[in-house]
Amino acid sequence: GGVAVQARVEAADEDGRRTVTVHSRPNDDADWTQHAEGVLATGAEPGTSLTAWPPSGAEPLPVDGHYDTLAGHGYRYGPAFQG
């Protein structure tokens, strides 16, 4: 069987930005499930310079147990990622 996929682009807001969403459903009687949401806009947003790391004003956070919690949800980040 097939799956219906719907990409919606909303009307532009006062800044010309448009919300985009992607949905799917397995059949005509099923509810739509939203999988993604984004914004279309012209021009580039101002970026952050990454020449200095960590950025000015950054505060370290404790990560004790964080990767164990993620692993419990199916996300496994090995030692190379954890640094």
PyMOL Python script that loads the backbone (N, CA, C, O; Angstrom):
from pymol import cmd

cmd.read_pdbstr("""\
ATOM      1  N   GLY A   1       0.804  -1.185   0.000  1.00  0.00           N
ATOM      2  CA  GLY A   1       0.000   0.000   0.000  1.00  0.00           C
ATOM      3  C   GLY A   1       0.847   1.248   0.000  1.00  0.00           C
ATOM      4  O   GLY A   1       2.020   1.232   0.373  1.00  0.00           O
ATOM      5  N   GLY A   2       0.243   2.300  -0.416  1.00  0.00           N
ATOM      6  CA  GLY A   2       0.925   3.580  -0.480  1.00  0.00           C
ATOM      7  C   GLY A   2       0.701   4.428   0.748  1.00  0.00           C
ATOM      8  O   GLY A   2      -0.075   4.080   1.639  1.00  0.00           O
ATOM      9  N   VAL A   3       1.383   5.526   0.778  1.00  0.00           N
ATOM     10  CA  VAL A   3       1.267   6.511   1.851  1.00  0.00           C
ATOM     11  C   VAL A   3       1.062   7.867   1.201  1.00  0.00           C
ATOM     12  O   VAL A   3       1.779   8.223   0.266  1.00  0.00           O
ATOM     13  N   ALA A   4       0.090   8.624   1.688  1.00  0.00           N
ATOM     14  CA  ALA A   4      -0.124   9.981   1.176  1.00  0.00           C
ATOM     15  C   ALA A   4       0.849  10.923   1.874  1.00  0.00           C
ATOM     16  O   ALA A   4       0.980  10.890   3.098  1.00  0.00           O
ATOM     17  N   VAL A   5       1.524  11.754   1.104  1.00  0.00           N
ATOM     18  CA  VAL A   5       2.462  12.741   1.641  1.00  0.00           C
ATOM     19  C   VAL A   5       1.986  14.114   1.209  1.00  0.00           C
ATOM     20  O   VAL A   5       1.609  14.317   0.054  1.00  0.00           O
ATOM     21  N   GLN A   6       2.004  15.048   2.136  1.00  0.00           N
ATOM     22  CA  GLN A   6       1.537  16.406   1.853  1.00  0.00           C
ATOM     23  C   GLN A   6       2.591  17.406   2.313  1.00  0.00           C
ATOM     24  O   GLN A   6       3.026  17.375   3.464  1.00  0.00           O
ATOM     25  N   ALA A   7       2.995  18.289   1.412  1.00  0.00           N
ATOM     26  CA  ALA A   7       3.870  19.412   1.761  1.00  0.00           C
ATOM     27  C   ALA A   7       3.028  20.672   1.658  1.00  0.00           C
ATOM     28  O   ALA A   7       2.454  20.957   0.607  1.00  0.00           O
ATOM     29  N   ARG A   8       2.953  21.429   2.750  1.00  0.00           N
ATOM     30  CA  ARG A   8       2.134  22.648   2.775  1.00  0.00           C
ATOM     31  C   ARG A   8       3.037  23.865   2.900  1.00  0.00           C
ATOM     32  O   ARG A   8       3.956  23.893   3.718  1.00  0.00           O
ATOM     33  N   VAL A   9       2.761  24.866   2.080  1.00  0.00           N
ATOM     34  CA  VAL A   9       3.456  26.148   2.156  1.00  0.00           C
ATOM     35  C   VAL A   9       2.397  27.198   2.445  1.00  0.00           C
ATOM     36  O   VAL A   9       1.498  27.426   1.636  1.00  0.00           O
ATOM     37  N   GLU A  10       2.508  27.832   3.599  1.00  0.00           N
ATOM     38  CA  GLU A  10       1.518  28.826   4.019  1.00  0.00           C
ATOM     39  C   GLU A  10       1.751  30.157   3.311  1.00  0.00           C
ATOM     40  O   GLU A  10       2.796  30.369   2.696  1.00  0.00           O
ATOM     41  N   ALA A  11       0.782  31.037   3.401  1.00  0.00           N
ATOM     42  CA  ALA A  11       0.905  32.385   2.837  1.00  0.00           C
ATOM     43  C   ALA A  11       2.028  33.131   3.555  1.00  0.00           C
ATOM     44  O   ALA A  11       2.331  32.854   4.715  1.00  0.00           O
ATOM     45  N   ALA A  12       2.629  34.064   2.859  1.00  0.00           N
ATOM     46  CA  ALA A  12       3.731  34.840   3.433  1.00  0.00           C
ATOM     47  C   ALA A  12       3.234  35.745   4.553  1.00  0.00           C
ATOM     48  O   ALA A  12       2.139  36.303   4.482  1.00  0.00           O
ATOM     49  N   ASP A  13       4.065  35.878   5.594  1.00  0.00           N
ATOM     50  CA  ASP A  13       3.728  36.814   6.668  1.00  0.00           C
ATOM     51  C   ASP A  13       4.184  38.212   6.266  1.00  0.00           C
ATOM     52  O   ASP A  13       4.597  38.424   5.126  1.00  0.00           O
ATOM     53  N   GLU A  14       4.113  39.171   7.197  1.00  0.00           N
ATOM     54  CA  GLU A  14       4.458  40.563   6.871  1.00  0.00           C
ATOM     55  C   GLU A  14       5.922  40.739   6.482  1.00  0.00           C
ATOM     56  O   GLU A  14       6.275  41.741   5.859  1.00  0.00           O
ATOM     57  N   ASP A  15       6.789  39.773   6.843  1.00  0.00           N
ATOM     58  CA  ASP A  15       8.206  39.838   6.477  1.00  0.00           C
ATOM     59  C   ASP A  15       8.527  39.003   5.238  1.00  0.00           C
ATOM     60  O   ASP A  15       9.688  38.905   4.840  1.00  0.00           O
ATOM     61  N   GLY A  16       7.503  38.403   4.629  1.00  0.00           N
ATOM     62  CA  GLY A  16       7.712  37.588   3.442  1.00  0.00           C
ATOM     63  C   GLY A  16       8.109  36.151   3.740  1.00  0.00           C
ATOM     64  O   GLY A  16       8.413  35.391   2.821  1.00  0.00           O
ATOM     65  N   ARG A  17       8.110  35.773   5.002  1.00  0.00           N
ATOM     66  CA  ARG A  17       8.475  34.408   5.395  1.00  0.00           C
ATOM     67  C   ARG A  17       7.256  33.491   5.285  1.00  0.00           C
ATOM     68  O   ARG A  17       6.131  33.901   5.574  1.00  0.00           O
ATOM     69  N   ARG A  18       7.490  32.256   4.869  1.00  0.00           N
ATOM     70  CA  ARG A  18       6.417  31.275   4.701  1.00  0.00           C
ATOM     71  C   ARG A  18       6.726  30.024   5.518  1.00  0.00           C
ATOM     72  O   ARG A  18       7.831  29.486   5.447  1.00  0.00           O
ATOM     73  N   THR A  19       5.752  29.566   6.288  1.00  0.00           N
ATOM     74  CA  THR A  19       5.902  28.321   7.033  1.00  0.00           C
ATOM     75  C   THR A  19       5.657  27.144   6.099  1.00  0.00           C
ATOM     76  O   THR A  19       4.711  27.154   5.311  1.00  0.00           O
ATOM     77  N   VAL A  20       6.513  26.132   6.192  1.00  0.00           N
ATOM     78  CA  VAL A  20       6.404  24.921   5.385  1.00  0.00           C
ATOM     79  C   VAL A  20       6.277  23.732   6.337  1.00  0.00           C
ATOM     80  O   VAL A  20       7.032  23.626   7.303  1.00  0.00           O
ATOM     81  N   THR A  21       5.323  22.837   6.068  1.00  0.00           N
ATOM     82  CA  THR A  21       5.178  21.624   6.866  1.00  0.00           C
ATOM     83  C   THR A  21       5.069  20.417   5.943  1.00  0.00           C
ATOM     84  O   THR A  21       4.597  20.528   4.812  1.00  0.00           O
ATOM     85  N   VAL A  22       5.509  19.266   6.437  1.00  0.00           N
ATOM     86  CA  VAL A  22       5.413  18.008   5.698  1.00  0.00           C
ATOM     87  C   VAL A  22       4.647  17.020   6.568  1.00  0.00           C
ATOM     88  O   VAL A  22       4.997  16.799   7.727  1.00  0.00           O
ATOM     89  N   HIS A  23       3.587  16.422   5.993  1.00  0.00           N
ATOM     90  CA  HIS A  23       2.718  15.485   6.706  1.00  0.00           C
ATOM     91  C   HIS A  23       2.577  14.202   5.892  1.00  0.00           C
ATOM     92  O   HIS A  23       2.847  14.177   4.692  1.00  0.00           O
ATOM     93  N   SER A  24       2.149  13.138   6.569  1.00  0.00           N
ATOM     94  CA  SER A  24       1.801  11.902   5.860  1.00  0.00           C
ATOM     95  C   SER A  24       0.666  11.210   6.592  1.00  0.00           C
ATOM     96  O   SER A  24       0.391  11.489   7.759  1.00  0.00           O
ATOM     97  N   ARG A  25       0.008  10.295   5.874  1.00  0.00           N
ATOM     98  CA  ARG A  25      -0.993   9.418   6.480  1.00  0.00           C
ATOM     99  C   ARG A  25      -1.061   8.144   5.648  1.00  0.00           C
ATOM    100  O   ARG A  25      -0.897   8.184   4.428  1.00  0.00           O
ATOM    101  N   PRO A  26      -1.304   7.006   6.313  1.00  0.00           N
ATOM    102  CA  PRO A  26      -1.278   5.728   5.595  1.00  0.00           C
ATOM    103  C   PRO A  26      -2.508   5.473   4.730  1.00  0.00           C
ATOM    104  O   PRO A  26      -2.445   4.687   3.784  1.00  0.00           O
ATOM    105  N   ASN A  27      -3.632   6.130   5.044  1.00  0.00           N
ATOM    106  CA  ASN A  27      -4.843   5.954   4.236  1.00  0.00           C
ATOM    107  C   ASN A  27      -5.756   7.159   4.435  1.00  0.00           C
ATOM    108  O   ASN A  27      -5.506   8.004   5.295  1.00  0.00           O
ATOM    109  N   ASP A  28      -6.811   7.230   3.636  1.00  0.00           N
ATOM    110  CA  ASP A  28      -7.698   8.395   3.663  1.00  0.00           C
ATOM    111  C   ASP A  28      -8.434   8.575   4.980  1.00  0.00           C
ATOM    112  O   ASP A  28      -8.849   9.689   5.302  1.00  0.00           O
ATOM    113  N   ASP A  29      -8.606   7.504   5.753  1.00  0.00           N
ATOM    114  CA  ASP A  29      -9.334   7.589   7.019  1.00  0.00           C
ATOM    115  C   ASP A  29      -8.439   7.953   8.202  1.00  0.00           C
ATOM    116  O   ASP A  29      -8.943   8.264   9.281  1.00  0.00           O
ATOM    117  N   ALA A  30      -7.132   7.918   8.017  1.00  0.00           N
ATOM    118  CA  ALA A  30      -6.189   8.171   9.115  1.00  0.00           C
ATOM    119  C   ALA A  30      -5.931   9.663   9.287  1.00  0.00           C
ATOM    120  O   ALA A  30      -6.084  10.445   8.349  1.00  0.00           O
ATOM    121  N   ASP A  31      -5.541  10.041  10.492  1.00  0.00           N
ATOM    122  CA  ASP A  31      -5.147  11.426  10.752  1.00  0.00           C
ATOM    123  C   ASP A  31      -3.786  11.694  10.120  1.00  0.00           C
ATOM    124  O   ASP A  31      -2.974  10.783   9.954  1.00  0.00           O
ATOM    125  N   TRP A  32      -3.550  12.950   9.772  1.00  0.00           N
ATOM    126  CA  TRP A  32      -2.255  13.355   9.244  1.00  0.00           C
ATOM    127  C   TRP A  32      -1.247  13.417  10.387  1.00  0.00           C
ATOM    128  O   TRP A  32      -1.581  13.841  11.494  1.00  0.00           O
ATOM    129  N   THR A  33      -0.013  12.993  10.116  1.00  0.00           N
ATOM    130  CA  THR A  33       1.094  13.086  11.066  1.00  0.00           C
ATOM    131  C   THR A  33       2.090  14.094  10.524  1.00  0.00           C
ATOM    132  O   THR A  33       2.554  13.965   9.392  1.00  0.00           O
ATOM    133  N   GLN A  34       2.422  15.103  11.330  1.00  0.00           N
ATOM    134  CA  GLN A  34       3.408  16.096  10.902  1.00  0.00           C
ATOM    135  C   GLN A  34       4.805  15.561  11.182  1.00  0.00           C
ATOM    136  O   GLN A  34       5.096  15.100  12.286  1.00  0.00           O
ATOM    137  N   HIS A  35       5.676  15.627  10.160  1.00  0.00           N
ATOM    138  CA  HIS A  35       7.039  15.123  10.280  1.00  0.00           C
ATOM    139  C   HIS A  35       8.079  16.234  10.322  1.00  0.00           C
ATOM    140  O   HIS A  35       9.152  16.051  10.897  1.00  0.00           O
ATOM    141  N   ALA A  36       7.781  17.372   9.729  1.00  0.00           N
ATOM    142  CA  ALA A  36       8.776  18.439   9.663  1.00  0.00           C
ATOM    143  C   ALA A  36       8.087  19.785   9.552  1.00  0.00           C
ATOM    144  O   ALA A  36       6.963  19.888   9.060  1.00  0.00           O
ATOM    145  N   GLU A  37       8.780  20.817  10.018  1.00  0.00           N
ATOM    146  CA  GLU A  37       8.303  22.192   9.897  1.00  0.00           C
ATOM    147  C   GLU A  37       9.516  23.086   9.683  1.00  0.00           C
ATOM    148  O   GLU A  37      10.561  22.893  10.304  1.00  0.00           O
ATOM    149  N   GLY A  38       9.367  24.055   8.809  1.00  0.00           N
ATOM    150  CA  GLY A  38      10.457  24.977   8.537  1.00  0.00           C
ATOM    151  C   GLY A  38       9.920  26.302   8.049  1.00  0.00           C
ATOM    152  O   GLY A  38       8.709  26.518   7.994  1.00  0.00           O
ATOM    153  N   VAL A  39      10.835  27.189   7.696  1.00  0.00           N
ATOM    154  CA  VAL A  39      10.471  28.523   7.229  1.00  0.00           C
ATOM    155  C   VAL A  39      11.243  28.817   5.953  1.00  0.00           C
ATOM    156  O   VAL A  39      12.454  28.606   5.882  1.00  0.00           O
ATOM    157  N   LEU A  40      10.531  29.305   4.949  1.00  0.00           N
ATOM    158  CA  LEU A  40      11.157  29.791   3.719  1.00  0.00           C
ATOM    159  C   LEU A  40      11.267  31.302   3.817  1.00  0.00           C
ATOM    160  O   LEU A  40      10.307  31.981   4.182  1.00  0.00           O
ATOM    161  N   ALA A  41      12.438  31.825   3.490  1.00  0.00           N
ATOM    162  CA  ALA A  41      12.640  33.267   3.532  1.00  0.00           C
ATOM    163  C   ALA A  41      13.709  33.645   2.518  1.00  0.00           C
ATOM    164  O   ALA A  41      14.527  32.813   2.123  1.00  0.00           O
ATOM    165  N   THR A  42      13.696  34.886   2.107  1.00  0.00           N
ATOM    166  CA  THR A  42      14.726  35.363   1.197  1.00  0.00           C
ATOM    167  C   THR A  42      15.912  35.858   2.005  1.00  0.00           C
ATOM    168  O   THR A  42      15.761  36.292   3.147  1.00  0.00           O
ATOM    169  N   GLY A  43      17.085  35.790   1.410  1.00  0.00           N
ATOM    170  CA  GLY A  43      18.285  36.274   2.085  1.00  0.00           C
ATOM    171  C   GLY A  43      18.764  35.311   3.147  1.00  0.00           C
ATOM    172  O   GLY A  43      18.065  34.370   3.523  1.00  0.00           O
ATOM    173  N   ALA A  44      19.942  35.557   3.613  1.00  0.00           N
ATOM    174  CA  ALA A  44      20.541  34.710   4.645  1.00  0.00           C
ATOM    175  C   ALA A  44      20.383  35.354   6.010  1.00  0.00           C
ATOM    176  O   ALA A  44      20.469  36.574   6.154  1.00  0.00           O
ATOM    177  N   GLU A  45      20.149  34.508   7.016  1.00  0.00           N
ATOM    178  CA  GLU A  45      20.101  35.028   8.371  1.00  0.00           C
ATOM    179  C   GLU A  45      21.527  35.301   8.835  1.00  0.00           C
ATOM    180  O   GLU A  45      22.466  34.635   8.399  1.00  0.00           O
ATOM    181  N   PRO A  46      21.685  36.280   9.717  1.00  0.00           N
ATOM    182  CA  PRO A  46      23.035  36.552  10.212  1.00  0.00           C
ATOM    183  C   PRO A  46      23.609  35.312  10.884  1.00  0.00           C
ATOM    184  O   PRO A  46      22.942  34.674  11.699  1.00  0.00           O
ATOM    185  N   GLY A  47      24.828  34.979  10.547  1.00  0.00           N
ATOM    186  CA  GLY A  47      25.466  33.801  11.113  1.00  0.00           C
ATOM    187  C   GLY A  47      26.268  34.138  12.356  1.00  0.00           C
ATOM    188  O   GLY A  47      26.454  35.303  12.707  1.00  0.00           O
ATOM    189  N   THR A  48      26.728  33.108  12.996  1.00  0.00           N
ATOM    190  CA  THR A  48      27.584  33.258  14.161  1.00  0.00           C
ATOM    191  C   THR A  48      28.989  32.884  13.756  1.00  0.00           C
ATOM    192  O   THR A  48      29.208  31.829  13.160  1.00  0.00           O
ATOM    193  N   SER A  49      29.937  33.732  14.070  1.00  0.00           N
ATOM    194  CA  SER A  49      31.327  33.433  13.767  1.00  0.00           C
ATOM    195  C   SER A  49      31.812  32.335  14.697  1.00  0.00           C
ATOM    196  O   SER A  49      31.669  32.437  15.915  1.00  0.00           O
ATOM    197  N   LEU A  50      32.378  31.295  14.129  1.00  0.00           N
ATOM    198  CA  LEU A  50      32.885  30.194  14.937  1.00  0.00           C
ATOM    199  C   LEU A  50      34.410  30.196  14.991  1.00  0.00           C
ATOM    200  O   LEU A  50      35.030  29.157  15.216  1.00  0.00           O
ATOM    201  N   THR A  51      35.016  31.375  14.782  1.00  0.00           N
ATOM    202  CA  THR A  51      36.472  31.451  14.843  1.00  0.00           C
ATOM    203  C   THR A  51      36.982  31.286  16.264  1.00  0.00           C
ATOM    204  O   THR A  51      38.113  30.844  16.465  1.00  0.00           O
ATOM    205  N   ALA A  52      36.171  31.633  17.252  1.00  0.00           N
ATOM    206  CA  ALA A  52      36.542  31.446  18.654  1.00  0.00           C
ATOM    207  C   ALA A  52      35.569  30.449  19.274  1.00  0.00           C
ATOM    208  O   ALA A  52      34.353  30.618  19.196  1.00  0.00           O
ATOM    209  N   TRP A  53      36.128  29.405  19.893  1.00  0.00           N
ATOM    210  CA  TRP A  53      35.269  28.406  20.522  1.00  0.00           C
ATOM    211  C   TRP A  53      35.772  28.104  21.910  1.00  0.00           C
ATOM    212  O   TRP A  53      36.967  27.849  22.062  1.00  0.00           O
ATOM    213  N   PRO A  54      34.960  28.115  22.912  1.00  0.00           N
ATOM    214  CA  PRO A  54      33.521  28.357  22.887  1.00  0.00           C
ATOM    215  C   PRO A  54      33.220  29.832  22.668  1.00  0.00           C
ATOM    216  O   PRO A  54      34.079  30.680  22.907  1.00  0.00           O
ATOM    217  N   PRO A  55      32.022  30.146  22.222  1.00  0.00           N
ATOM    218  CA  PRO A  55      31.657  31.541  21.984  1.00  0.00           C
ATOM    219  C   PRO A  55      31.703  32.356  23.272  1.00  0.00           C
ATOM    220  O   PRO A  55      31.580  31.813  24.369  1.00  0.00           O
ATOM    221  N   SER A  56      31.878  33.632  23.127  1.00  0.00           N
ATOM    222  CA  SER A  56      31.889  34.543  24.268  1.00  0.00           C
ATOM    223  C   SER A  56      30.583  34.412  25.041  1.00  0.00           C
ATOM    224  O   SER A  56      29.506  34.408  24.445  1.00  0.00           O
ATOM    225  N   GLY A  57      30.673  34.305  26.354  1.00  0.00           N
ATOM    226  CA  GLY A  57      29.484  34.214  27.189  1.00  0.00           C
ATOM    227  C   GLY A  57      28.959  32.803  27.380  1.00  0.00           C
ATOM    228  O   GLY A  57      27.983  32.599  28.102  1.00  0.00           O
ATOM    229  N   ALA A  58      29.598  31.816  26.738  1.00  0.00           N
ATOM    230  CA  ALA A  58      29.144  30.432  26.896  1.00  0.00           C
ATOM    231  C   ALA A  58      29.432  29.950  28.313  1.00  0.00           C
ATOM    232  O   ALA A  58      30.445  30.308  28.913  1.00  0.00           O
ATOM    233  N   GLU A  59      28.528  29.136  28.831  1.00  0.00           N
ATOM    234  CA  GLU A  59      28.702  28.571  30.169  1.00  0.00           C
ATOM    235  C   GLU A  59      28.698  27.051  30.065  1.00  0.00           C
ATOM    236  O   GLU A  59      27.823  26.477  29.418  1.00  0.00           O
ATOM    237  N   PRO A  60      29.671  26.394  30.700  1.00  0.00           N
ATOM    238  CA  PRO A  60      29.683  24.929  30.651  1.00  0.00           C
ATOM    239  C   PRO A  60      28.507  24.340  31.424  1.00  0.00           C
ATOM    240  O   PRO A  60      28.093  24.880  32.450  1.00  0.00           O
ATOM    241  N   LEU A  61      27.984  23.248  30.929  1.00  0.00           N
ATOM    242  CA  LEU A  61      26.888  22.539  31.591  1.00  0.00           C
ATOM    243  C   LEU A  61      27.354  21.135  31.950  1.00  0.00           C
ATOM    244  O   LEU A  61      28.101  20.521  31.188  1.00  0.00           O
ATOM    245  N   PRO A  62      26.929  20.620  33.094  1.00  0.00           N
ATOM    246  CA  PRO A  62      27.305  19.247  33.433  1.00  0.00           C
ATOM    247  C   PRO A  62      26.592  18.260  32.510  1.00  0.00           C
ATOM    248  O   PRO A  62      25.404  18.413  32.227  1.00  0.00           O
ATOM    249  N   VAL A  63      27.318  17.260  32.049  1.00  0.00           N
ATOM    250  CA  VAL A  63      26.716  16.264  31.163  1.00  0.00           C
ATOM    251  C   VAL A  63      26.668  14.887  31.821  1.00  0.00           C
ATOM    252  O   VAL A  63      26.395  13.890  31.152  1.00  0.00           O
ATOM    253  N   ASP A  64      26.932  14.825  33.119  1.00  0.00           N
ATOM    254  CA  ASP A  64      26.875  13.554  33.837  1.00  0.00           C
ATOM    255  C   ASP A  64      25.516  12.897  33.605  1.00  0.00           C
ATOM    256  O   ASP A  64      24.477  13.482  33.911  1.00  0.00           O
ATOM    257  N   GLY A  65      25.528  11.710  33.076  1.00  0.00           N
ATOM    258  CA  GLY A  65      24.295  10.971  32.852  1.00  0.00           C
ATOM    259  C   GLY A  65      23.546  11.344  31.588  1.00  0.00           C
ATOM    260  O   GLY A  65      22.607  10.649  31.200  1.00  0.00           O
ATOM    261  N   HIS A  66      23.948  12.438  30.931  1.00  0.00           N
ATOM    262  CA  HIS A  66      23.228  12.899  29.741  1.00  0.00           C
ATOM    263  C   HIS A  66      23.275  11.855  28.624  1.00  0.00           C
ATOM    264  O   HIS A  66      22.249  11.539  28.021  1.00  0.00           O
ATOM    265  N   TYR A  67      24.466  11.321  28.352  1.00  0.00           N
ATOM    266  CA  TYR A  67      24.584  10.353  27.266  1.00  0.00           C
ATOM    267  C   TYR A  67      23.891   9.039  27.607  1.00  0.00           C
ATOM    268  O   TYR A  67      23.413   8.344  26.711  1.00  0.00           O
ATOM    269  N   ASP A  68      23.829   8.685  28.905  1.00  0.00           N
ATOM    270  CA  ASP A  68      23.066   7.502  29.311  1.00  0.00           C
ATOM    271  C   ASP A  68      21.573   7.713  29.055  1.00  0.00           C
ATOM    272  O   ASP A  68      20.877   6.801  28.608  1.00  0.00           O
ATOM    273  N   THR A  69      21.090   8.918  29.342  1.00  0.00           N
ATOM    274  CA  THR A  69      19.683   9.241  29.086  1.00  0.00           C
ATOM    275  C   THR A  69      19.380   9.152  27.593  1.00  0.00           C
ATOM    276  O   THR A  69      18.365   8.583  27.192  1.00  0.00           O
ATOM    277  N   LEU A  70      20.267   9.717  26.774  1.00  0.00           N
ATOM    278  CA  LEU A  70      20.077   9.640  25.322  1.00  0.00           C
ATOM    279  C   LEU A  70      20.086   8.193  24.845  1.00  0.00           C
ATOM    280  O   LEU A  70      19.276   7.814  23.999  1.00  0.00           O
ATOM    281  N   ALA A  71      21.000   7.379  25.383  1.00  0.00           N
ATOM    282  CA  ALA A  71      21.069   5.968  24.990  1.00  0.00           C
ATOM    283  C   ALA A  71      19.769   5.253  25.338  1.00  0.00           C
ATOM    284  O   ALA A  71      19.338   4.359  24.610  1.00  0.00           O
ATOM    285  N   GLY A  72      19.146   5.640  26.441  1.00  0.00           N
ATOM    286  CA  GLY A  72      17.866   5.059  26.822  1.00  0.00           C
ATOM    287  C   GLY A  72      16.762   5.367  25.831  1.00  0.00           C
ATOM    288  O   GLY A  72      15.744   4.676  25.788  1.00  0.00           O
ATOM    289  N   HIS A  73      16.967   6.414  25.028  1.00  0.00           N
ATOM    290  CA  HIS A  73      15.995   6.790  23.994  1.00  0.00           C
ATOM    291  C   HIS A  73      16.436   6.317  22.610  1.00  0.00           C
ATOM    292  O   HIS A  73      15.823   6.673  21.602  1.00  0.00           O
ATOM    293  N   GLY A  74      17.505   5.511  22.565  1.00  0.00           N
ATOM    294  CA  GLY A  74      17.956   4.961  21.293  1.00  0.00           C
ATOM    295  C   GLY A  74      19.048   5.749  20.602  1.00  0.00           C
ATOM    296  O   GLY A  74      19.447   5.388  19.494  1.00  0.00           O
ATOM    297  N   TYR A  75      19.552   6.819  21.219  1.00  0.00           N
ATOM    298  CA  TYR A  75      20.630   7.617  20.631  1.00  0.00           C
ATOM    299  C   TYR A  75      21.936   7.215  21.296  1.00  0.00           C
ATOM    300  O   TYR A  75      22.105   7.402  22.501  1.00  0.00           O
ATOM    301  N   ARG A  76      22.850   6.668  20.527  1.00  0.00           N
ATOM    302  CA  ARG A  76      24.111   6.206  21.095  1.00  0.00           C
ATOM    303  C   ARG A  76      25.270   6.989  20.493  1.00  0.00           C
ATOM    304  O   ARG A  76      25.601   6.835  19.317  1.00  0.00           O
ATOM    305  N   TYR A  77      25.873   7.826  21.316  1.00  0.00           N
ATOM    306  CA  TYR A  77      27.013   8.636  20.908  1.00  0.00           C
ATOM    307  C   TYR A  77      28.262   8.065  21.563  1.00  0.00           C
ATOM    308  O   TYR A  77      28.365   8.027  22.789  1.00  0.00           O
ATOM    309  N   GLY A  78      29.196   7.629  20.755  1.00  0.00           N
ATOM    310  CA  GLY A  78      30.409   7.005  21.268  1.00  0.00           C
ATOM    311  C   GLY A  78      31.411   8.009  21.806  1.00  0.00           C
ATOM    312  O   GLY A  78      31.164   9.215  21.793  1.00  0.00           O
ATOM    313  N   PRO A  79      32.557   7.500  22.286  1.00  0.00           N
ATOM    314  CA  PRO A  79      33.578   8.350  22.897  1.00  0.00           C
ATOM    315  C   PRO A  79      34.108   9.437  21.959  1.00  0.00           C
ATOM    316  O   PRO A  79      34.421  10.538  22.412  1.00  0.00           O
ATOM    317  N   ALA A  80      34.211   9.143  20.659  1.00  0.00           N
ATOM    318  CA  ALA A  80      34.721  10.150  19.724  1.00  0.00           C
ATOM    319  C   ALA A  80      33.799  11.361  19.672  1.00  0.00           C
ATOM    320  O   ALA A  80      34.268  12.495  19.565  1.00  0.00           O
ATOM    321  N   PHE A  81      32.500  11.131  19.744  1.00  0.00           N
ATOM    322  CA  PHE A  81      31.548  12.242  19.718  1.00  0.00           C
ATOM    323  C   PHE A  81      31.547  12.984  21.044  1.00  0.00           C
ATOM    324  O   PHE A  81      31.465  14.212  21.067  1.00  0.00           O
ATOM    325  N   GLN A  82      31.636  12.256  22.144  1.00  0.00           N
ATOM    326  CA  GLN A  82      31.545  12.861  23.467  1.00  0.00           C
ATOM    327  C   GLN A  82      32.768  13.703  23.813  1.00  0.00           C
ATOM    328  O   GLN A  82      32.715  14.521  24.731  1.00  0.00           O
ATOM    329  N   GLY A  83      33.874  13.513  23.085  1.00  0.00           N
ATOM    330  CA  GLY A  83      35.068  14.326  23.283  1.00  0.00           C
ATOM    331  C   GLY A  83      35.735  14.046  24.573  1.00  0.00           C
ATOM    332  O   GLY A  83      36.758  14.655  24.885  1.00  0.00           O
TER     333      GLY A  83
END
""", "prot")
cmd.dss("prot")
cmd.show_as("cartoon", "prot")
cmd.util.cbc("prot")
cmd.orient("prot")
